[in-house]
Every structure is written in structure tokens, then in C-alpha cells.
């Protein structure tokens, strides 16, 4: 068994980055849907990007799969703007269209983490991970934030470690891991 003390940091500051650092977007089609996808993929937070998603959903003829993914992408953009209720509504729409779309669940979980609703965040992230996602490192990172918020430092450490292992060039999990000291009995 390991004891993992953590340096005192403001959890709210860490969680504020959760939406931006940990969002999992999806790449799709062309036109406004493509602009929406590109915006989510590139980390944009502007209202023009959200409008592109809305235009795609209202005007473009999208397959069911692309419609669900566009809802996820718009939700990601809204989450980055800390509009958690609107983001969750989009993730709910995506799940209603495609109940097996893991990104809808992990991103819904990230909204809960951003609101410090950690237990709900872990539940949603676990469900999404069980379905498979394109960027699991982001899900593990957000679950690490949630587990840390719940006081489960061992689980948080393991999640950050897994995120760092999955994407070695991503500095966010390494920054979190640097705060931990692992003591062996």
C-alpha cells in the first residue's frame, strides 16, 4: 500500500483547466460541421466556432453519426466557455442519437468535474472509457482530477500516470504527477 501526500493546491484552479485540457473532440464531414470539428480539435473557445456547430446542426444534412459528433464538438466548445449546462445538453443529445458514443460520456463527466461534482464525473468518465474513446488520456486526466477532488489520492495518481503513459508528450499529467510524493512501506 502506498501513501501519496499531495502538496496543497487550489482544486478549483486545477479543475478550471479540465474542460480545456481534457475535452475529447471528434473529426467529421465538411462545411460548417468540419469548421465545428476543427474548432473543437484546435482548442478554440470563441462564439463563432459554436455558431458553426449550430449552423451545421440546423442547416446541413448530416448522417446520424455526424450529427451526434457535431453535438459532442459543440458541447466541447461550450464546456471550454464554462457553459456546463449547455454542454451537458449537447452531450445528452449526442448520447440519445448514438448511445455507444464514448466521447459523449467522458465529456459529460468533464462538465461534472468542472462543477466539482466529482462522483458523477467519475461515473460518466468510467462509462465512456468502457465504450472506447479516441483520446483516452484526456479521460484519465479528468478522472484523476475527480478522484483527487474526492480525496482518493492513490486513484488520482494512477489516473495521471495512465494519462502520461498514453500521451508522453502531453505536459498536463506530468505537471500533476510532479505534486505527488510516493512513499513505499
C-alpha distance (Angstrom), angle and dihedral (degrees) to the residues before:
residue distance angle dihedral
X1 . . .
X2 3.80 . .
X3 3.77 128.7 .
X4 3.77 110.5 -145.8
X5 3.80 113.9 -168.0
X6 3.79 115.1 -167.9
X7 3.78 128.0 -152.0
X8 3.78 110.5 -114.4
X9 3.77 110.7 -97.2
X10 3.74 131.6 160.5
X11 3.81 105.5 -95.1
X12 3.78 90.7 -156.7
X13 3.79 91.3 61.0
X14 3.80 91.1 51.8
X15 3.77 92.3 46.9
X16 3.78 93.4 49.6
X17 3.79 86.5 67.7
X18 3.80 93.4 47.9
X19 3.78 96.2 87.2
X20 3.78 95.2 47.5
X21 3.77 97.6 38.4
X22 3.74 98.1 37.6
X23 3.77 107.4 39.6
X24 3.78 116.7 123.1
X25 3.81 112.0 -149.7
X26 3.80 130.3 -173.6
X27 3.80 130.1 -134.6
X28 3.80 116.7 -131.0
X29 3.83 149.1 159.6
X30 3.80 130.2 -43.9
X31 3.83 141.2 -73.2
X32 3.79 117.8 30.1
X33 3.79 90.7 -13.0
X34 3.82 88.6 58.2
X35 3.81 91.4 47.7
X36 3.81 88.4 50.2
X37 3.79 91.2 49.7
X38 3.80 92.7 47.1
X39 3.81 91.0 49.7
X40 3.80 92.2 51.4
X41 3.80 91.6 45.5
X42 3.82 93.8 49.0
X43 3.80 95.3 48.4
X44 3.79 98.0 -111.9
X45 3.79 119.5 165.9
X46 3.81 102.8 -175.9
X47 3.79 126.0 122.8
X48 3.82 91.6 -122.7
X49 3.80 88.9 66.1
X50 3.82 91.2 51.1
X51 3.81 88.8 49.0
X52 3.82 90.5 53.5
X53 3.79 89.0 55.5
X54 3.79 92.3 47.3
X55 3.80 90.7 48.8
X56 3.80 90.7 51.0
X57 3.81 91.4 50.5
X58 3.81 94.0 46.6
X59 3.81 102.4 37.4
X60 3.78 112.8 19.3
X61 3.76 125.2 81.2
X62 3.79 102.6 -121.8
X63 3.76 130.3 178.8
X64 3.81 114.5 -116.8
X65 3.79 89.0 -103.6
X66 3.83 93.8 50.7
X67 3.82 91.3 44.9
X68 3.81 90.7 54.2
X69 3.81 90.9 47.0
X70 3.79 92.0 48.6
X71 3.80 89.0 54.5
X72 3.81 88.5 51.6
X73 3.79 91.7 49.4
X74 3.80 93.4 48.3
X75 3.79 88.8 47.2
X76 3.81 89.8 52.7
X77 3.81 90.4 52.6
X78 3.81 91.5 48.3
X79 3.79 91.2 47.1
X80 3.80 89.3 55.2
X81 3.79 87.2 54.4
X82 3.83 87.5 52.1
X83 3.81 90.5 -116.2
X84 3.78 90.6 139.2
X85 3.81 98.5 166.6
X86 3.81 92.8 51.9
X87 3.80 91.0 44.9
X88 3.80 92.0 50.1
X89 3.81 90.3 49.5
X90 3.81 88.8 56.0
X91 3.81 92.3 47.4
X92 3.82 88.0 50.0
X93 3.82 89.9 52.0
X94 3.80 90.6 49.3
X95 3.82 90.8 50.3
X96 3.79 91.2 48.9
X97 3.81 90.1 54.1
X98 3.81 95.9 40.8
X99 3.82 113.1 15.3
X100 3.83 90.0 -174.7
X101 3.80 96.0 58.4
X102 3.80 102.4 116.9
X103 3.81 93.5 -168.7
X104 3.82 90.5 65.9
X105 3.80 90.0 58.2
X106 3.80 98.9 43.1
X107 3.78 91.0 48.0
X108 3.80 92.2 46.7
X109 3.79 85.3 52.5
X110 3.80 90.2 51.9
X111 3.82 90.2 55.4
X112 3.80 89.1 54.4
X113 3.80 90.3 49.4
X114 3.80 89.5 50.4
X115 3.80 88.4 54.6
X116 3.82 92.0 46.1
X117 3.81 91.1 -112.5
X118 3.77 89.4 135.0
X119 3.80 102.6 166.9
X120 3.82 91.6 52.6
X121 3.79 88.8 46.4
X122 3.81 92.9 53.8
X123 3.81 91.6 47.9
X124 3.81 93.5 52.1
X125 3.80 94.4 42.7
X126 3.81 91.1 49.8
X127 3.80 90.3 50.9
X128 3.80 92.0 49.9
X129 3.80 93.2 46.5
X130 3.81 90.0 51.9
X131 3.83 88.5 57.3
X132 3.78 94.6 47.5
X133 3.79 127.4 -109.4
X134 3.77 134.9 -152.1
X135 3.84 94.7 -122.3
X136 3.81 107.3 30.8
X137 3.81 91.6 166.3
X138 3.81 89.2 71.1
X139 3.79 91.1 51.3
X140 3.81 91.6 50.2
X141 3.81 90.4 47.9
X142 3.81 92.6 51.8
X143 3.79 91.1 44.5
X144 3.81 87.2 52.2
X145 3.81 89.4 55.3
X146 3.80 90.0 49.1
X147 3.79 94.1 47.4
X148 3.77 90.0 48.8
X149 3.80 89.1 50.8
X150 3.80 88.4 51.9
X151 3.80 90.3 51.9
X152 3.82 94.9 -112.6
X153 3.79 96.7 131.9
X154 3.79 95.5 170.3
X155 3.81 91.6 55.4
X156 3.82 90.7 44.7
X157 3.81 91.4 51.2
X158 3.82 90.8 48.5
X159 3.82 91.7 49.2
X160 3.81 93.7 49.1
X161 3.81 88.9 47.0
X162 3.80 91.3 51.6
X163 3.82 91.1 48.8
X164 3.81 90.5 50.6
X165 3.79 91.0 47.4
X166 3.81 92.7 50.7
X167 3.81 94.0 47.9
X168 3.80 109.5 22.4
X169 3.82 94.4 177.5
X170 3.84 93.8 56.3
X171 3.81 109.0 99.0
X172 3.85 99.3 -162.7
X173 3.83 97.9 80.2
X174 3.80 91.1 42.6
X175 3.80 89.6 53.7
X176 3.79 90.2 53.5
X177 3.82 93.1 45.0
X178 3.82 90.5 52.7
X179 3.81 88.5 67.1
X180 3.82 92.7 60.4
X181 3.77 128.7 86.4
X182 3.79 114.6 -162.2
X183 3.81 115.6 -149.7
X184 3.76 119.7 -166.8
X185 3.81 120.5 -156.2
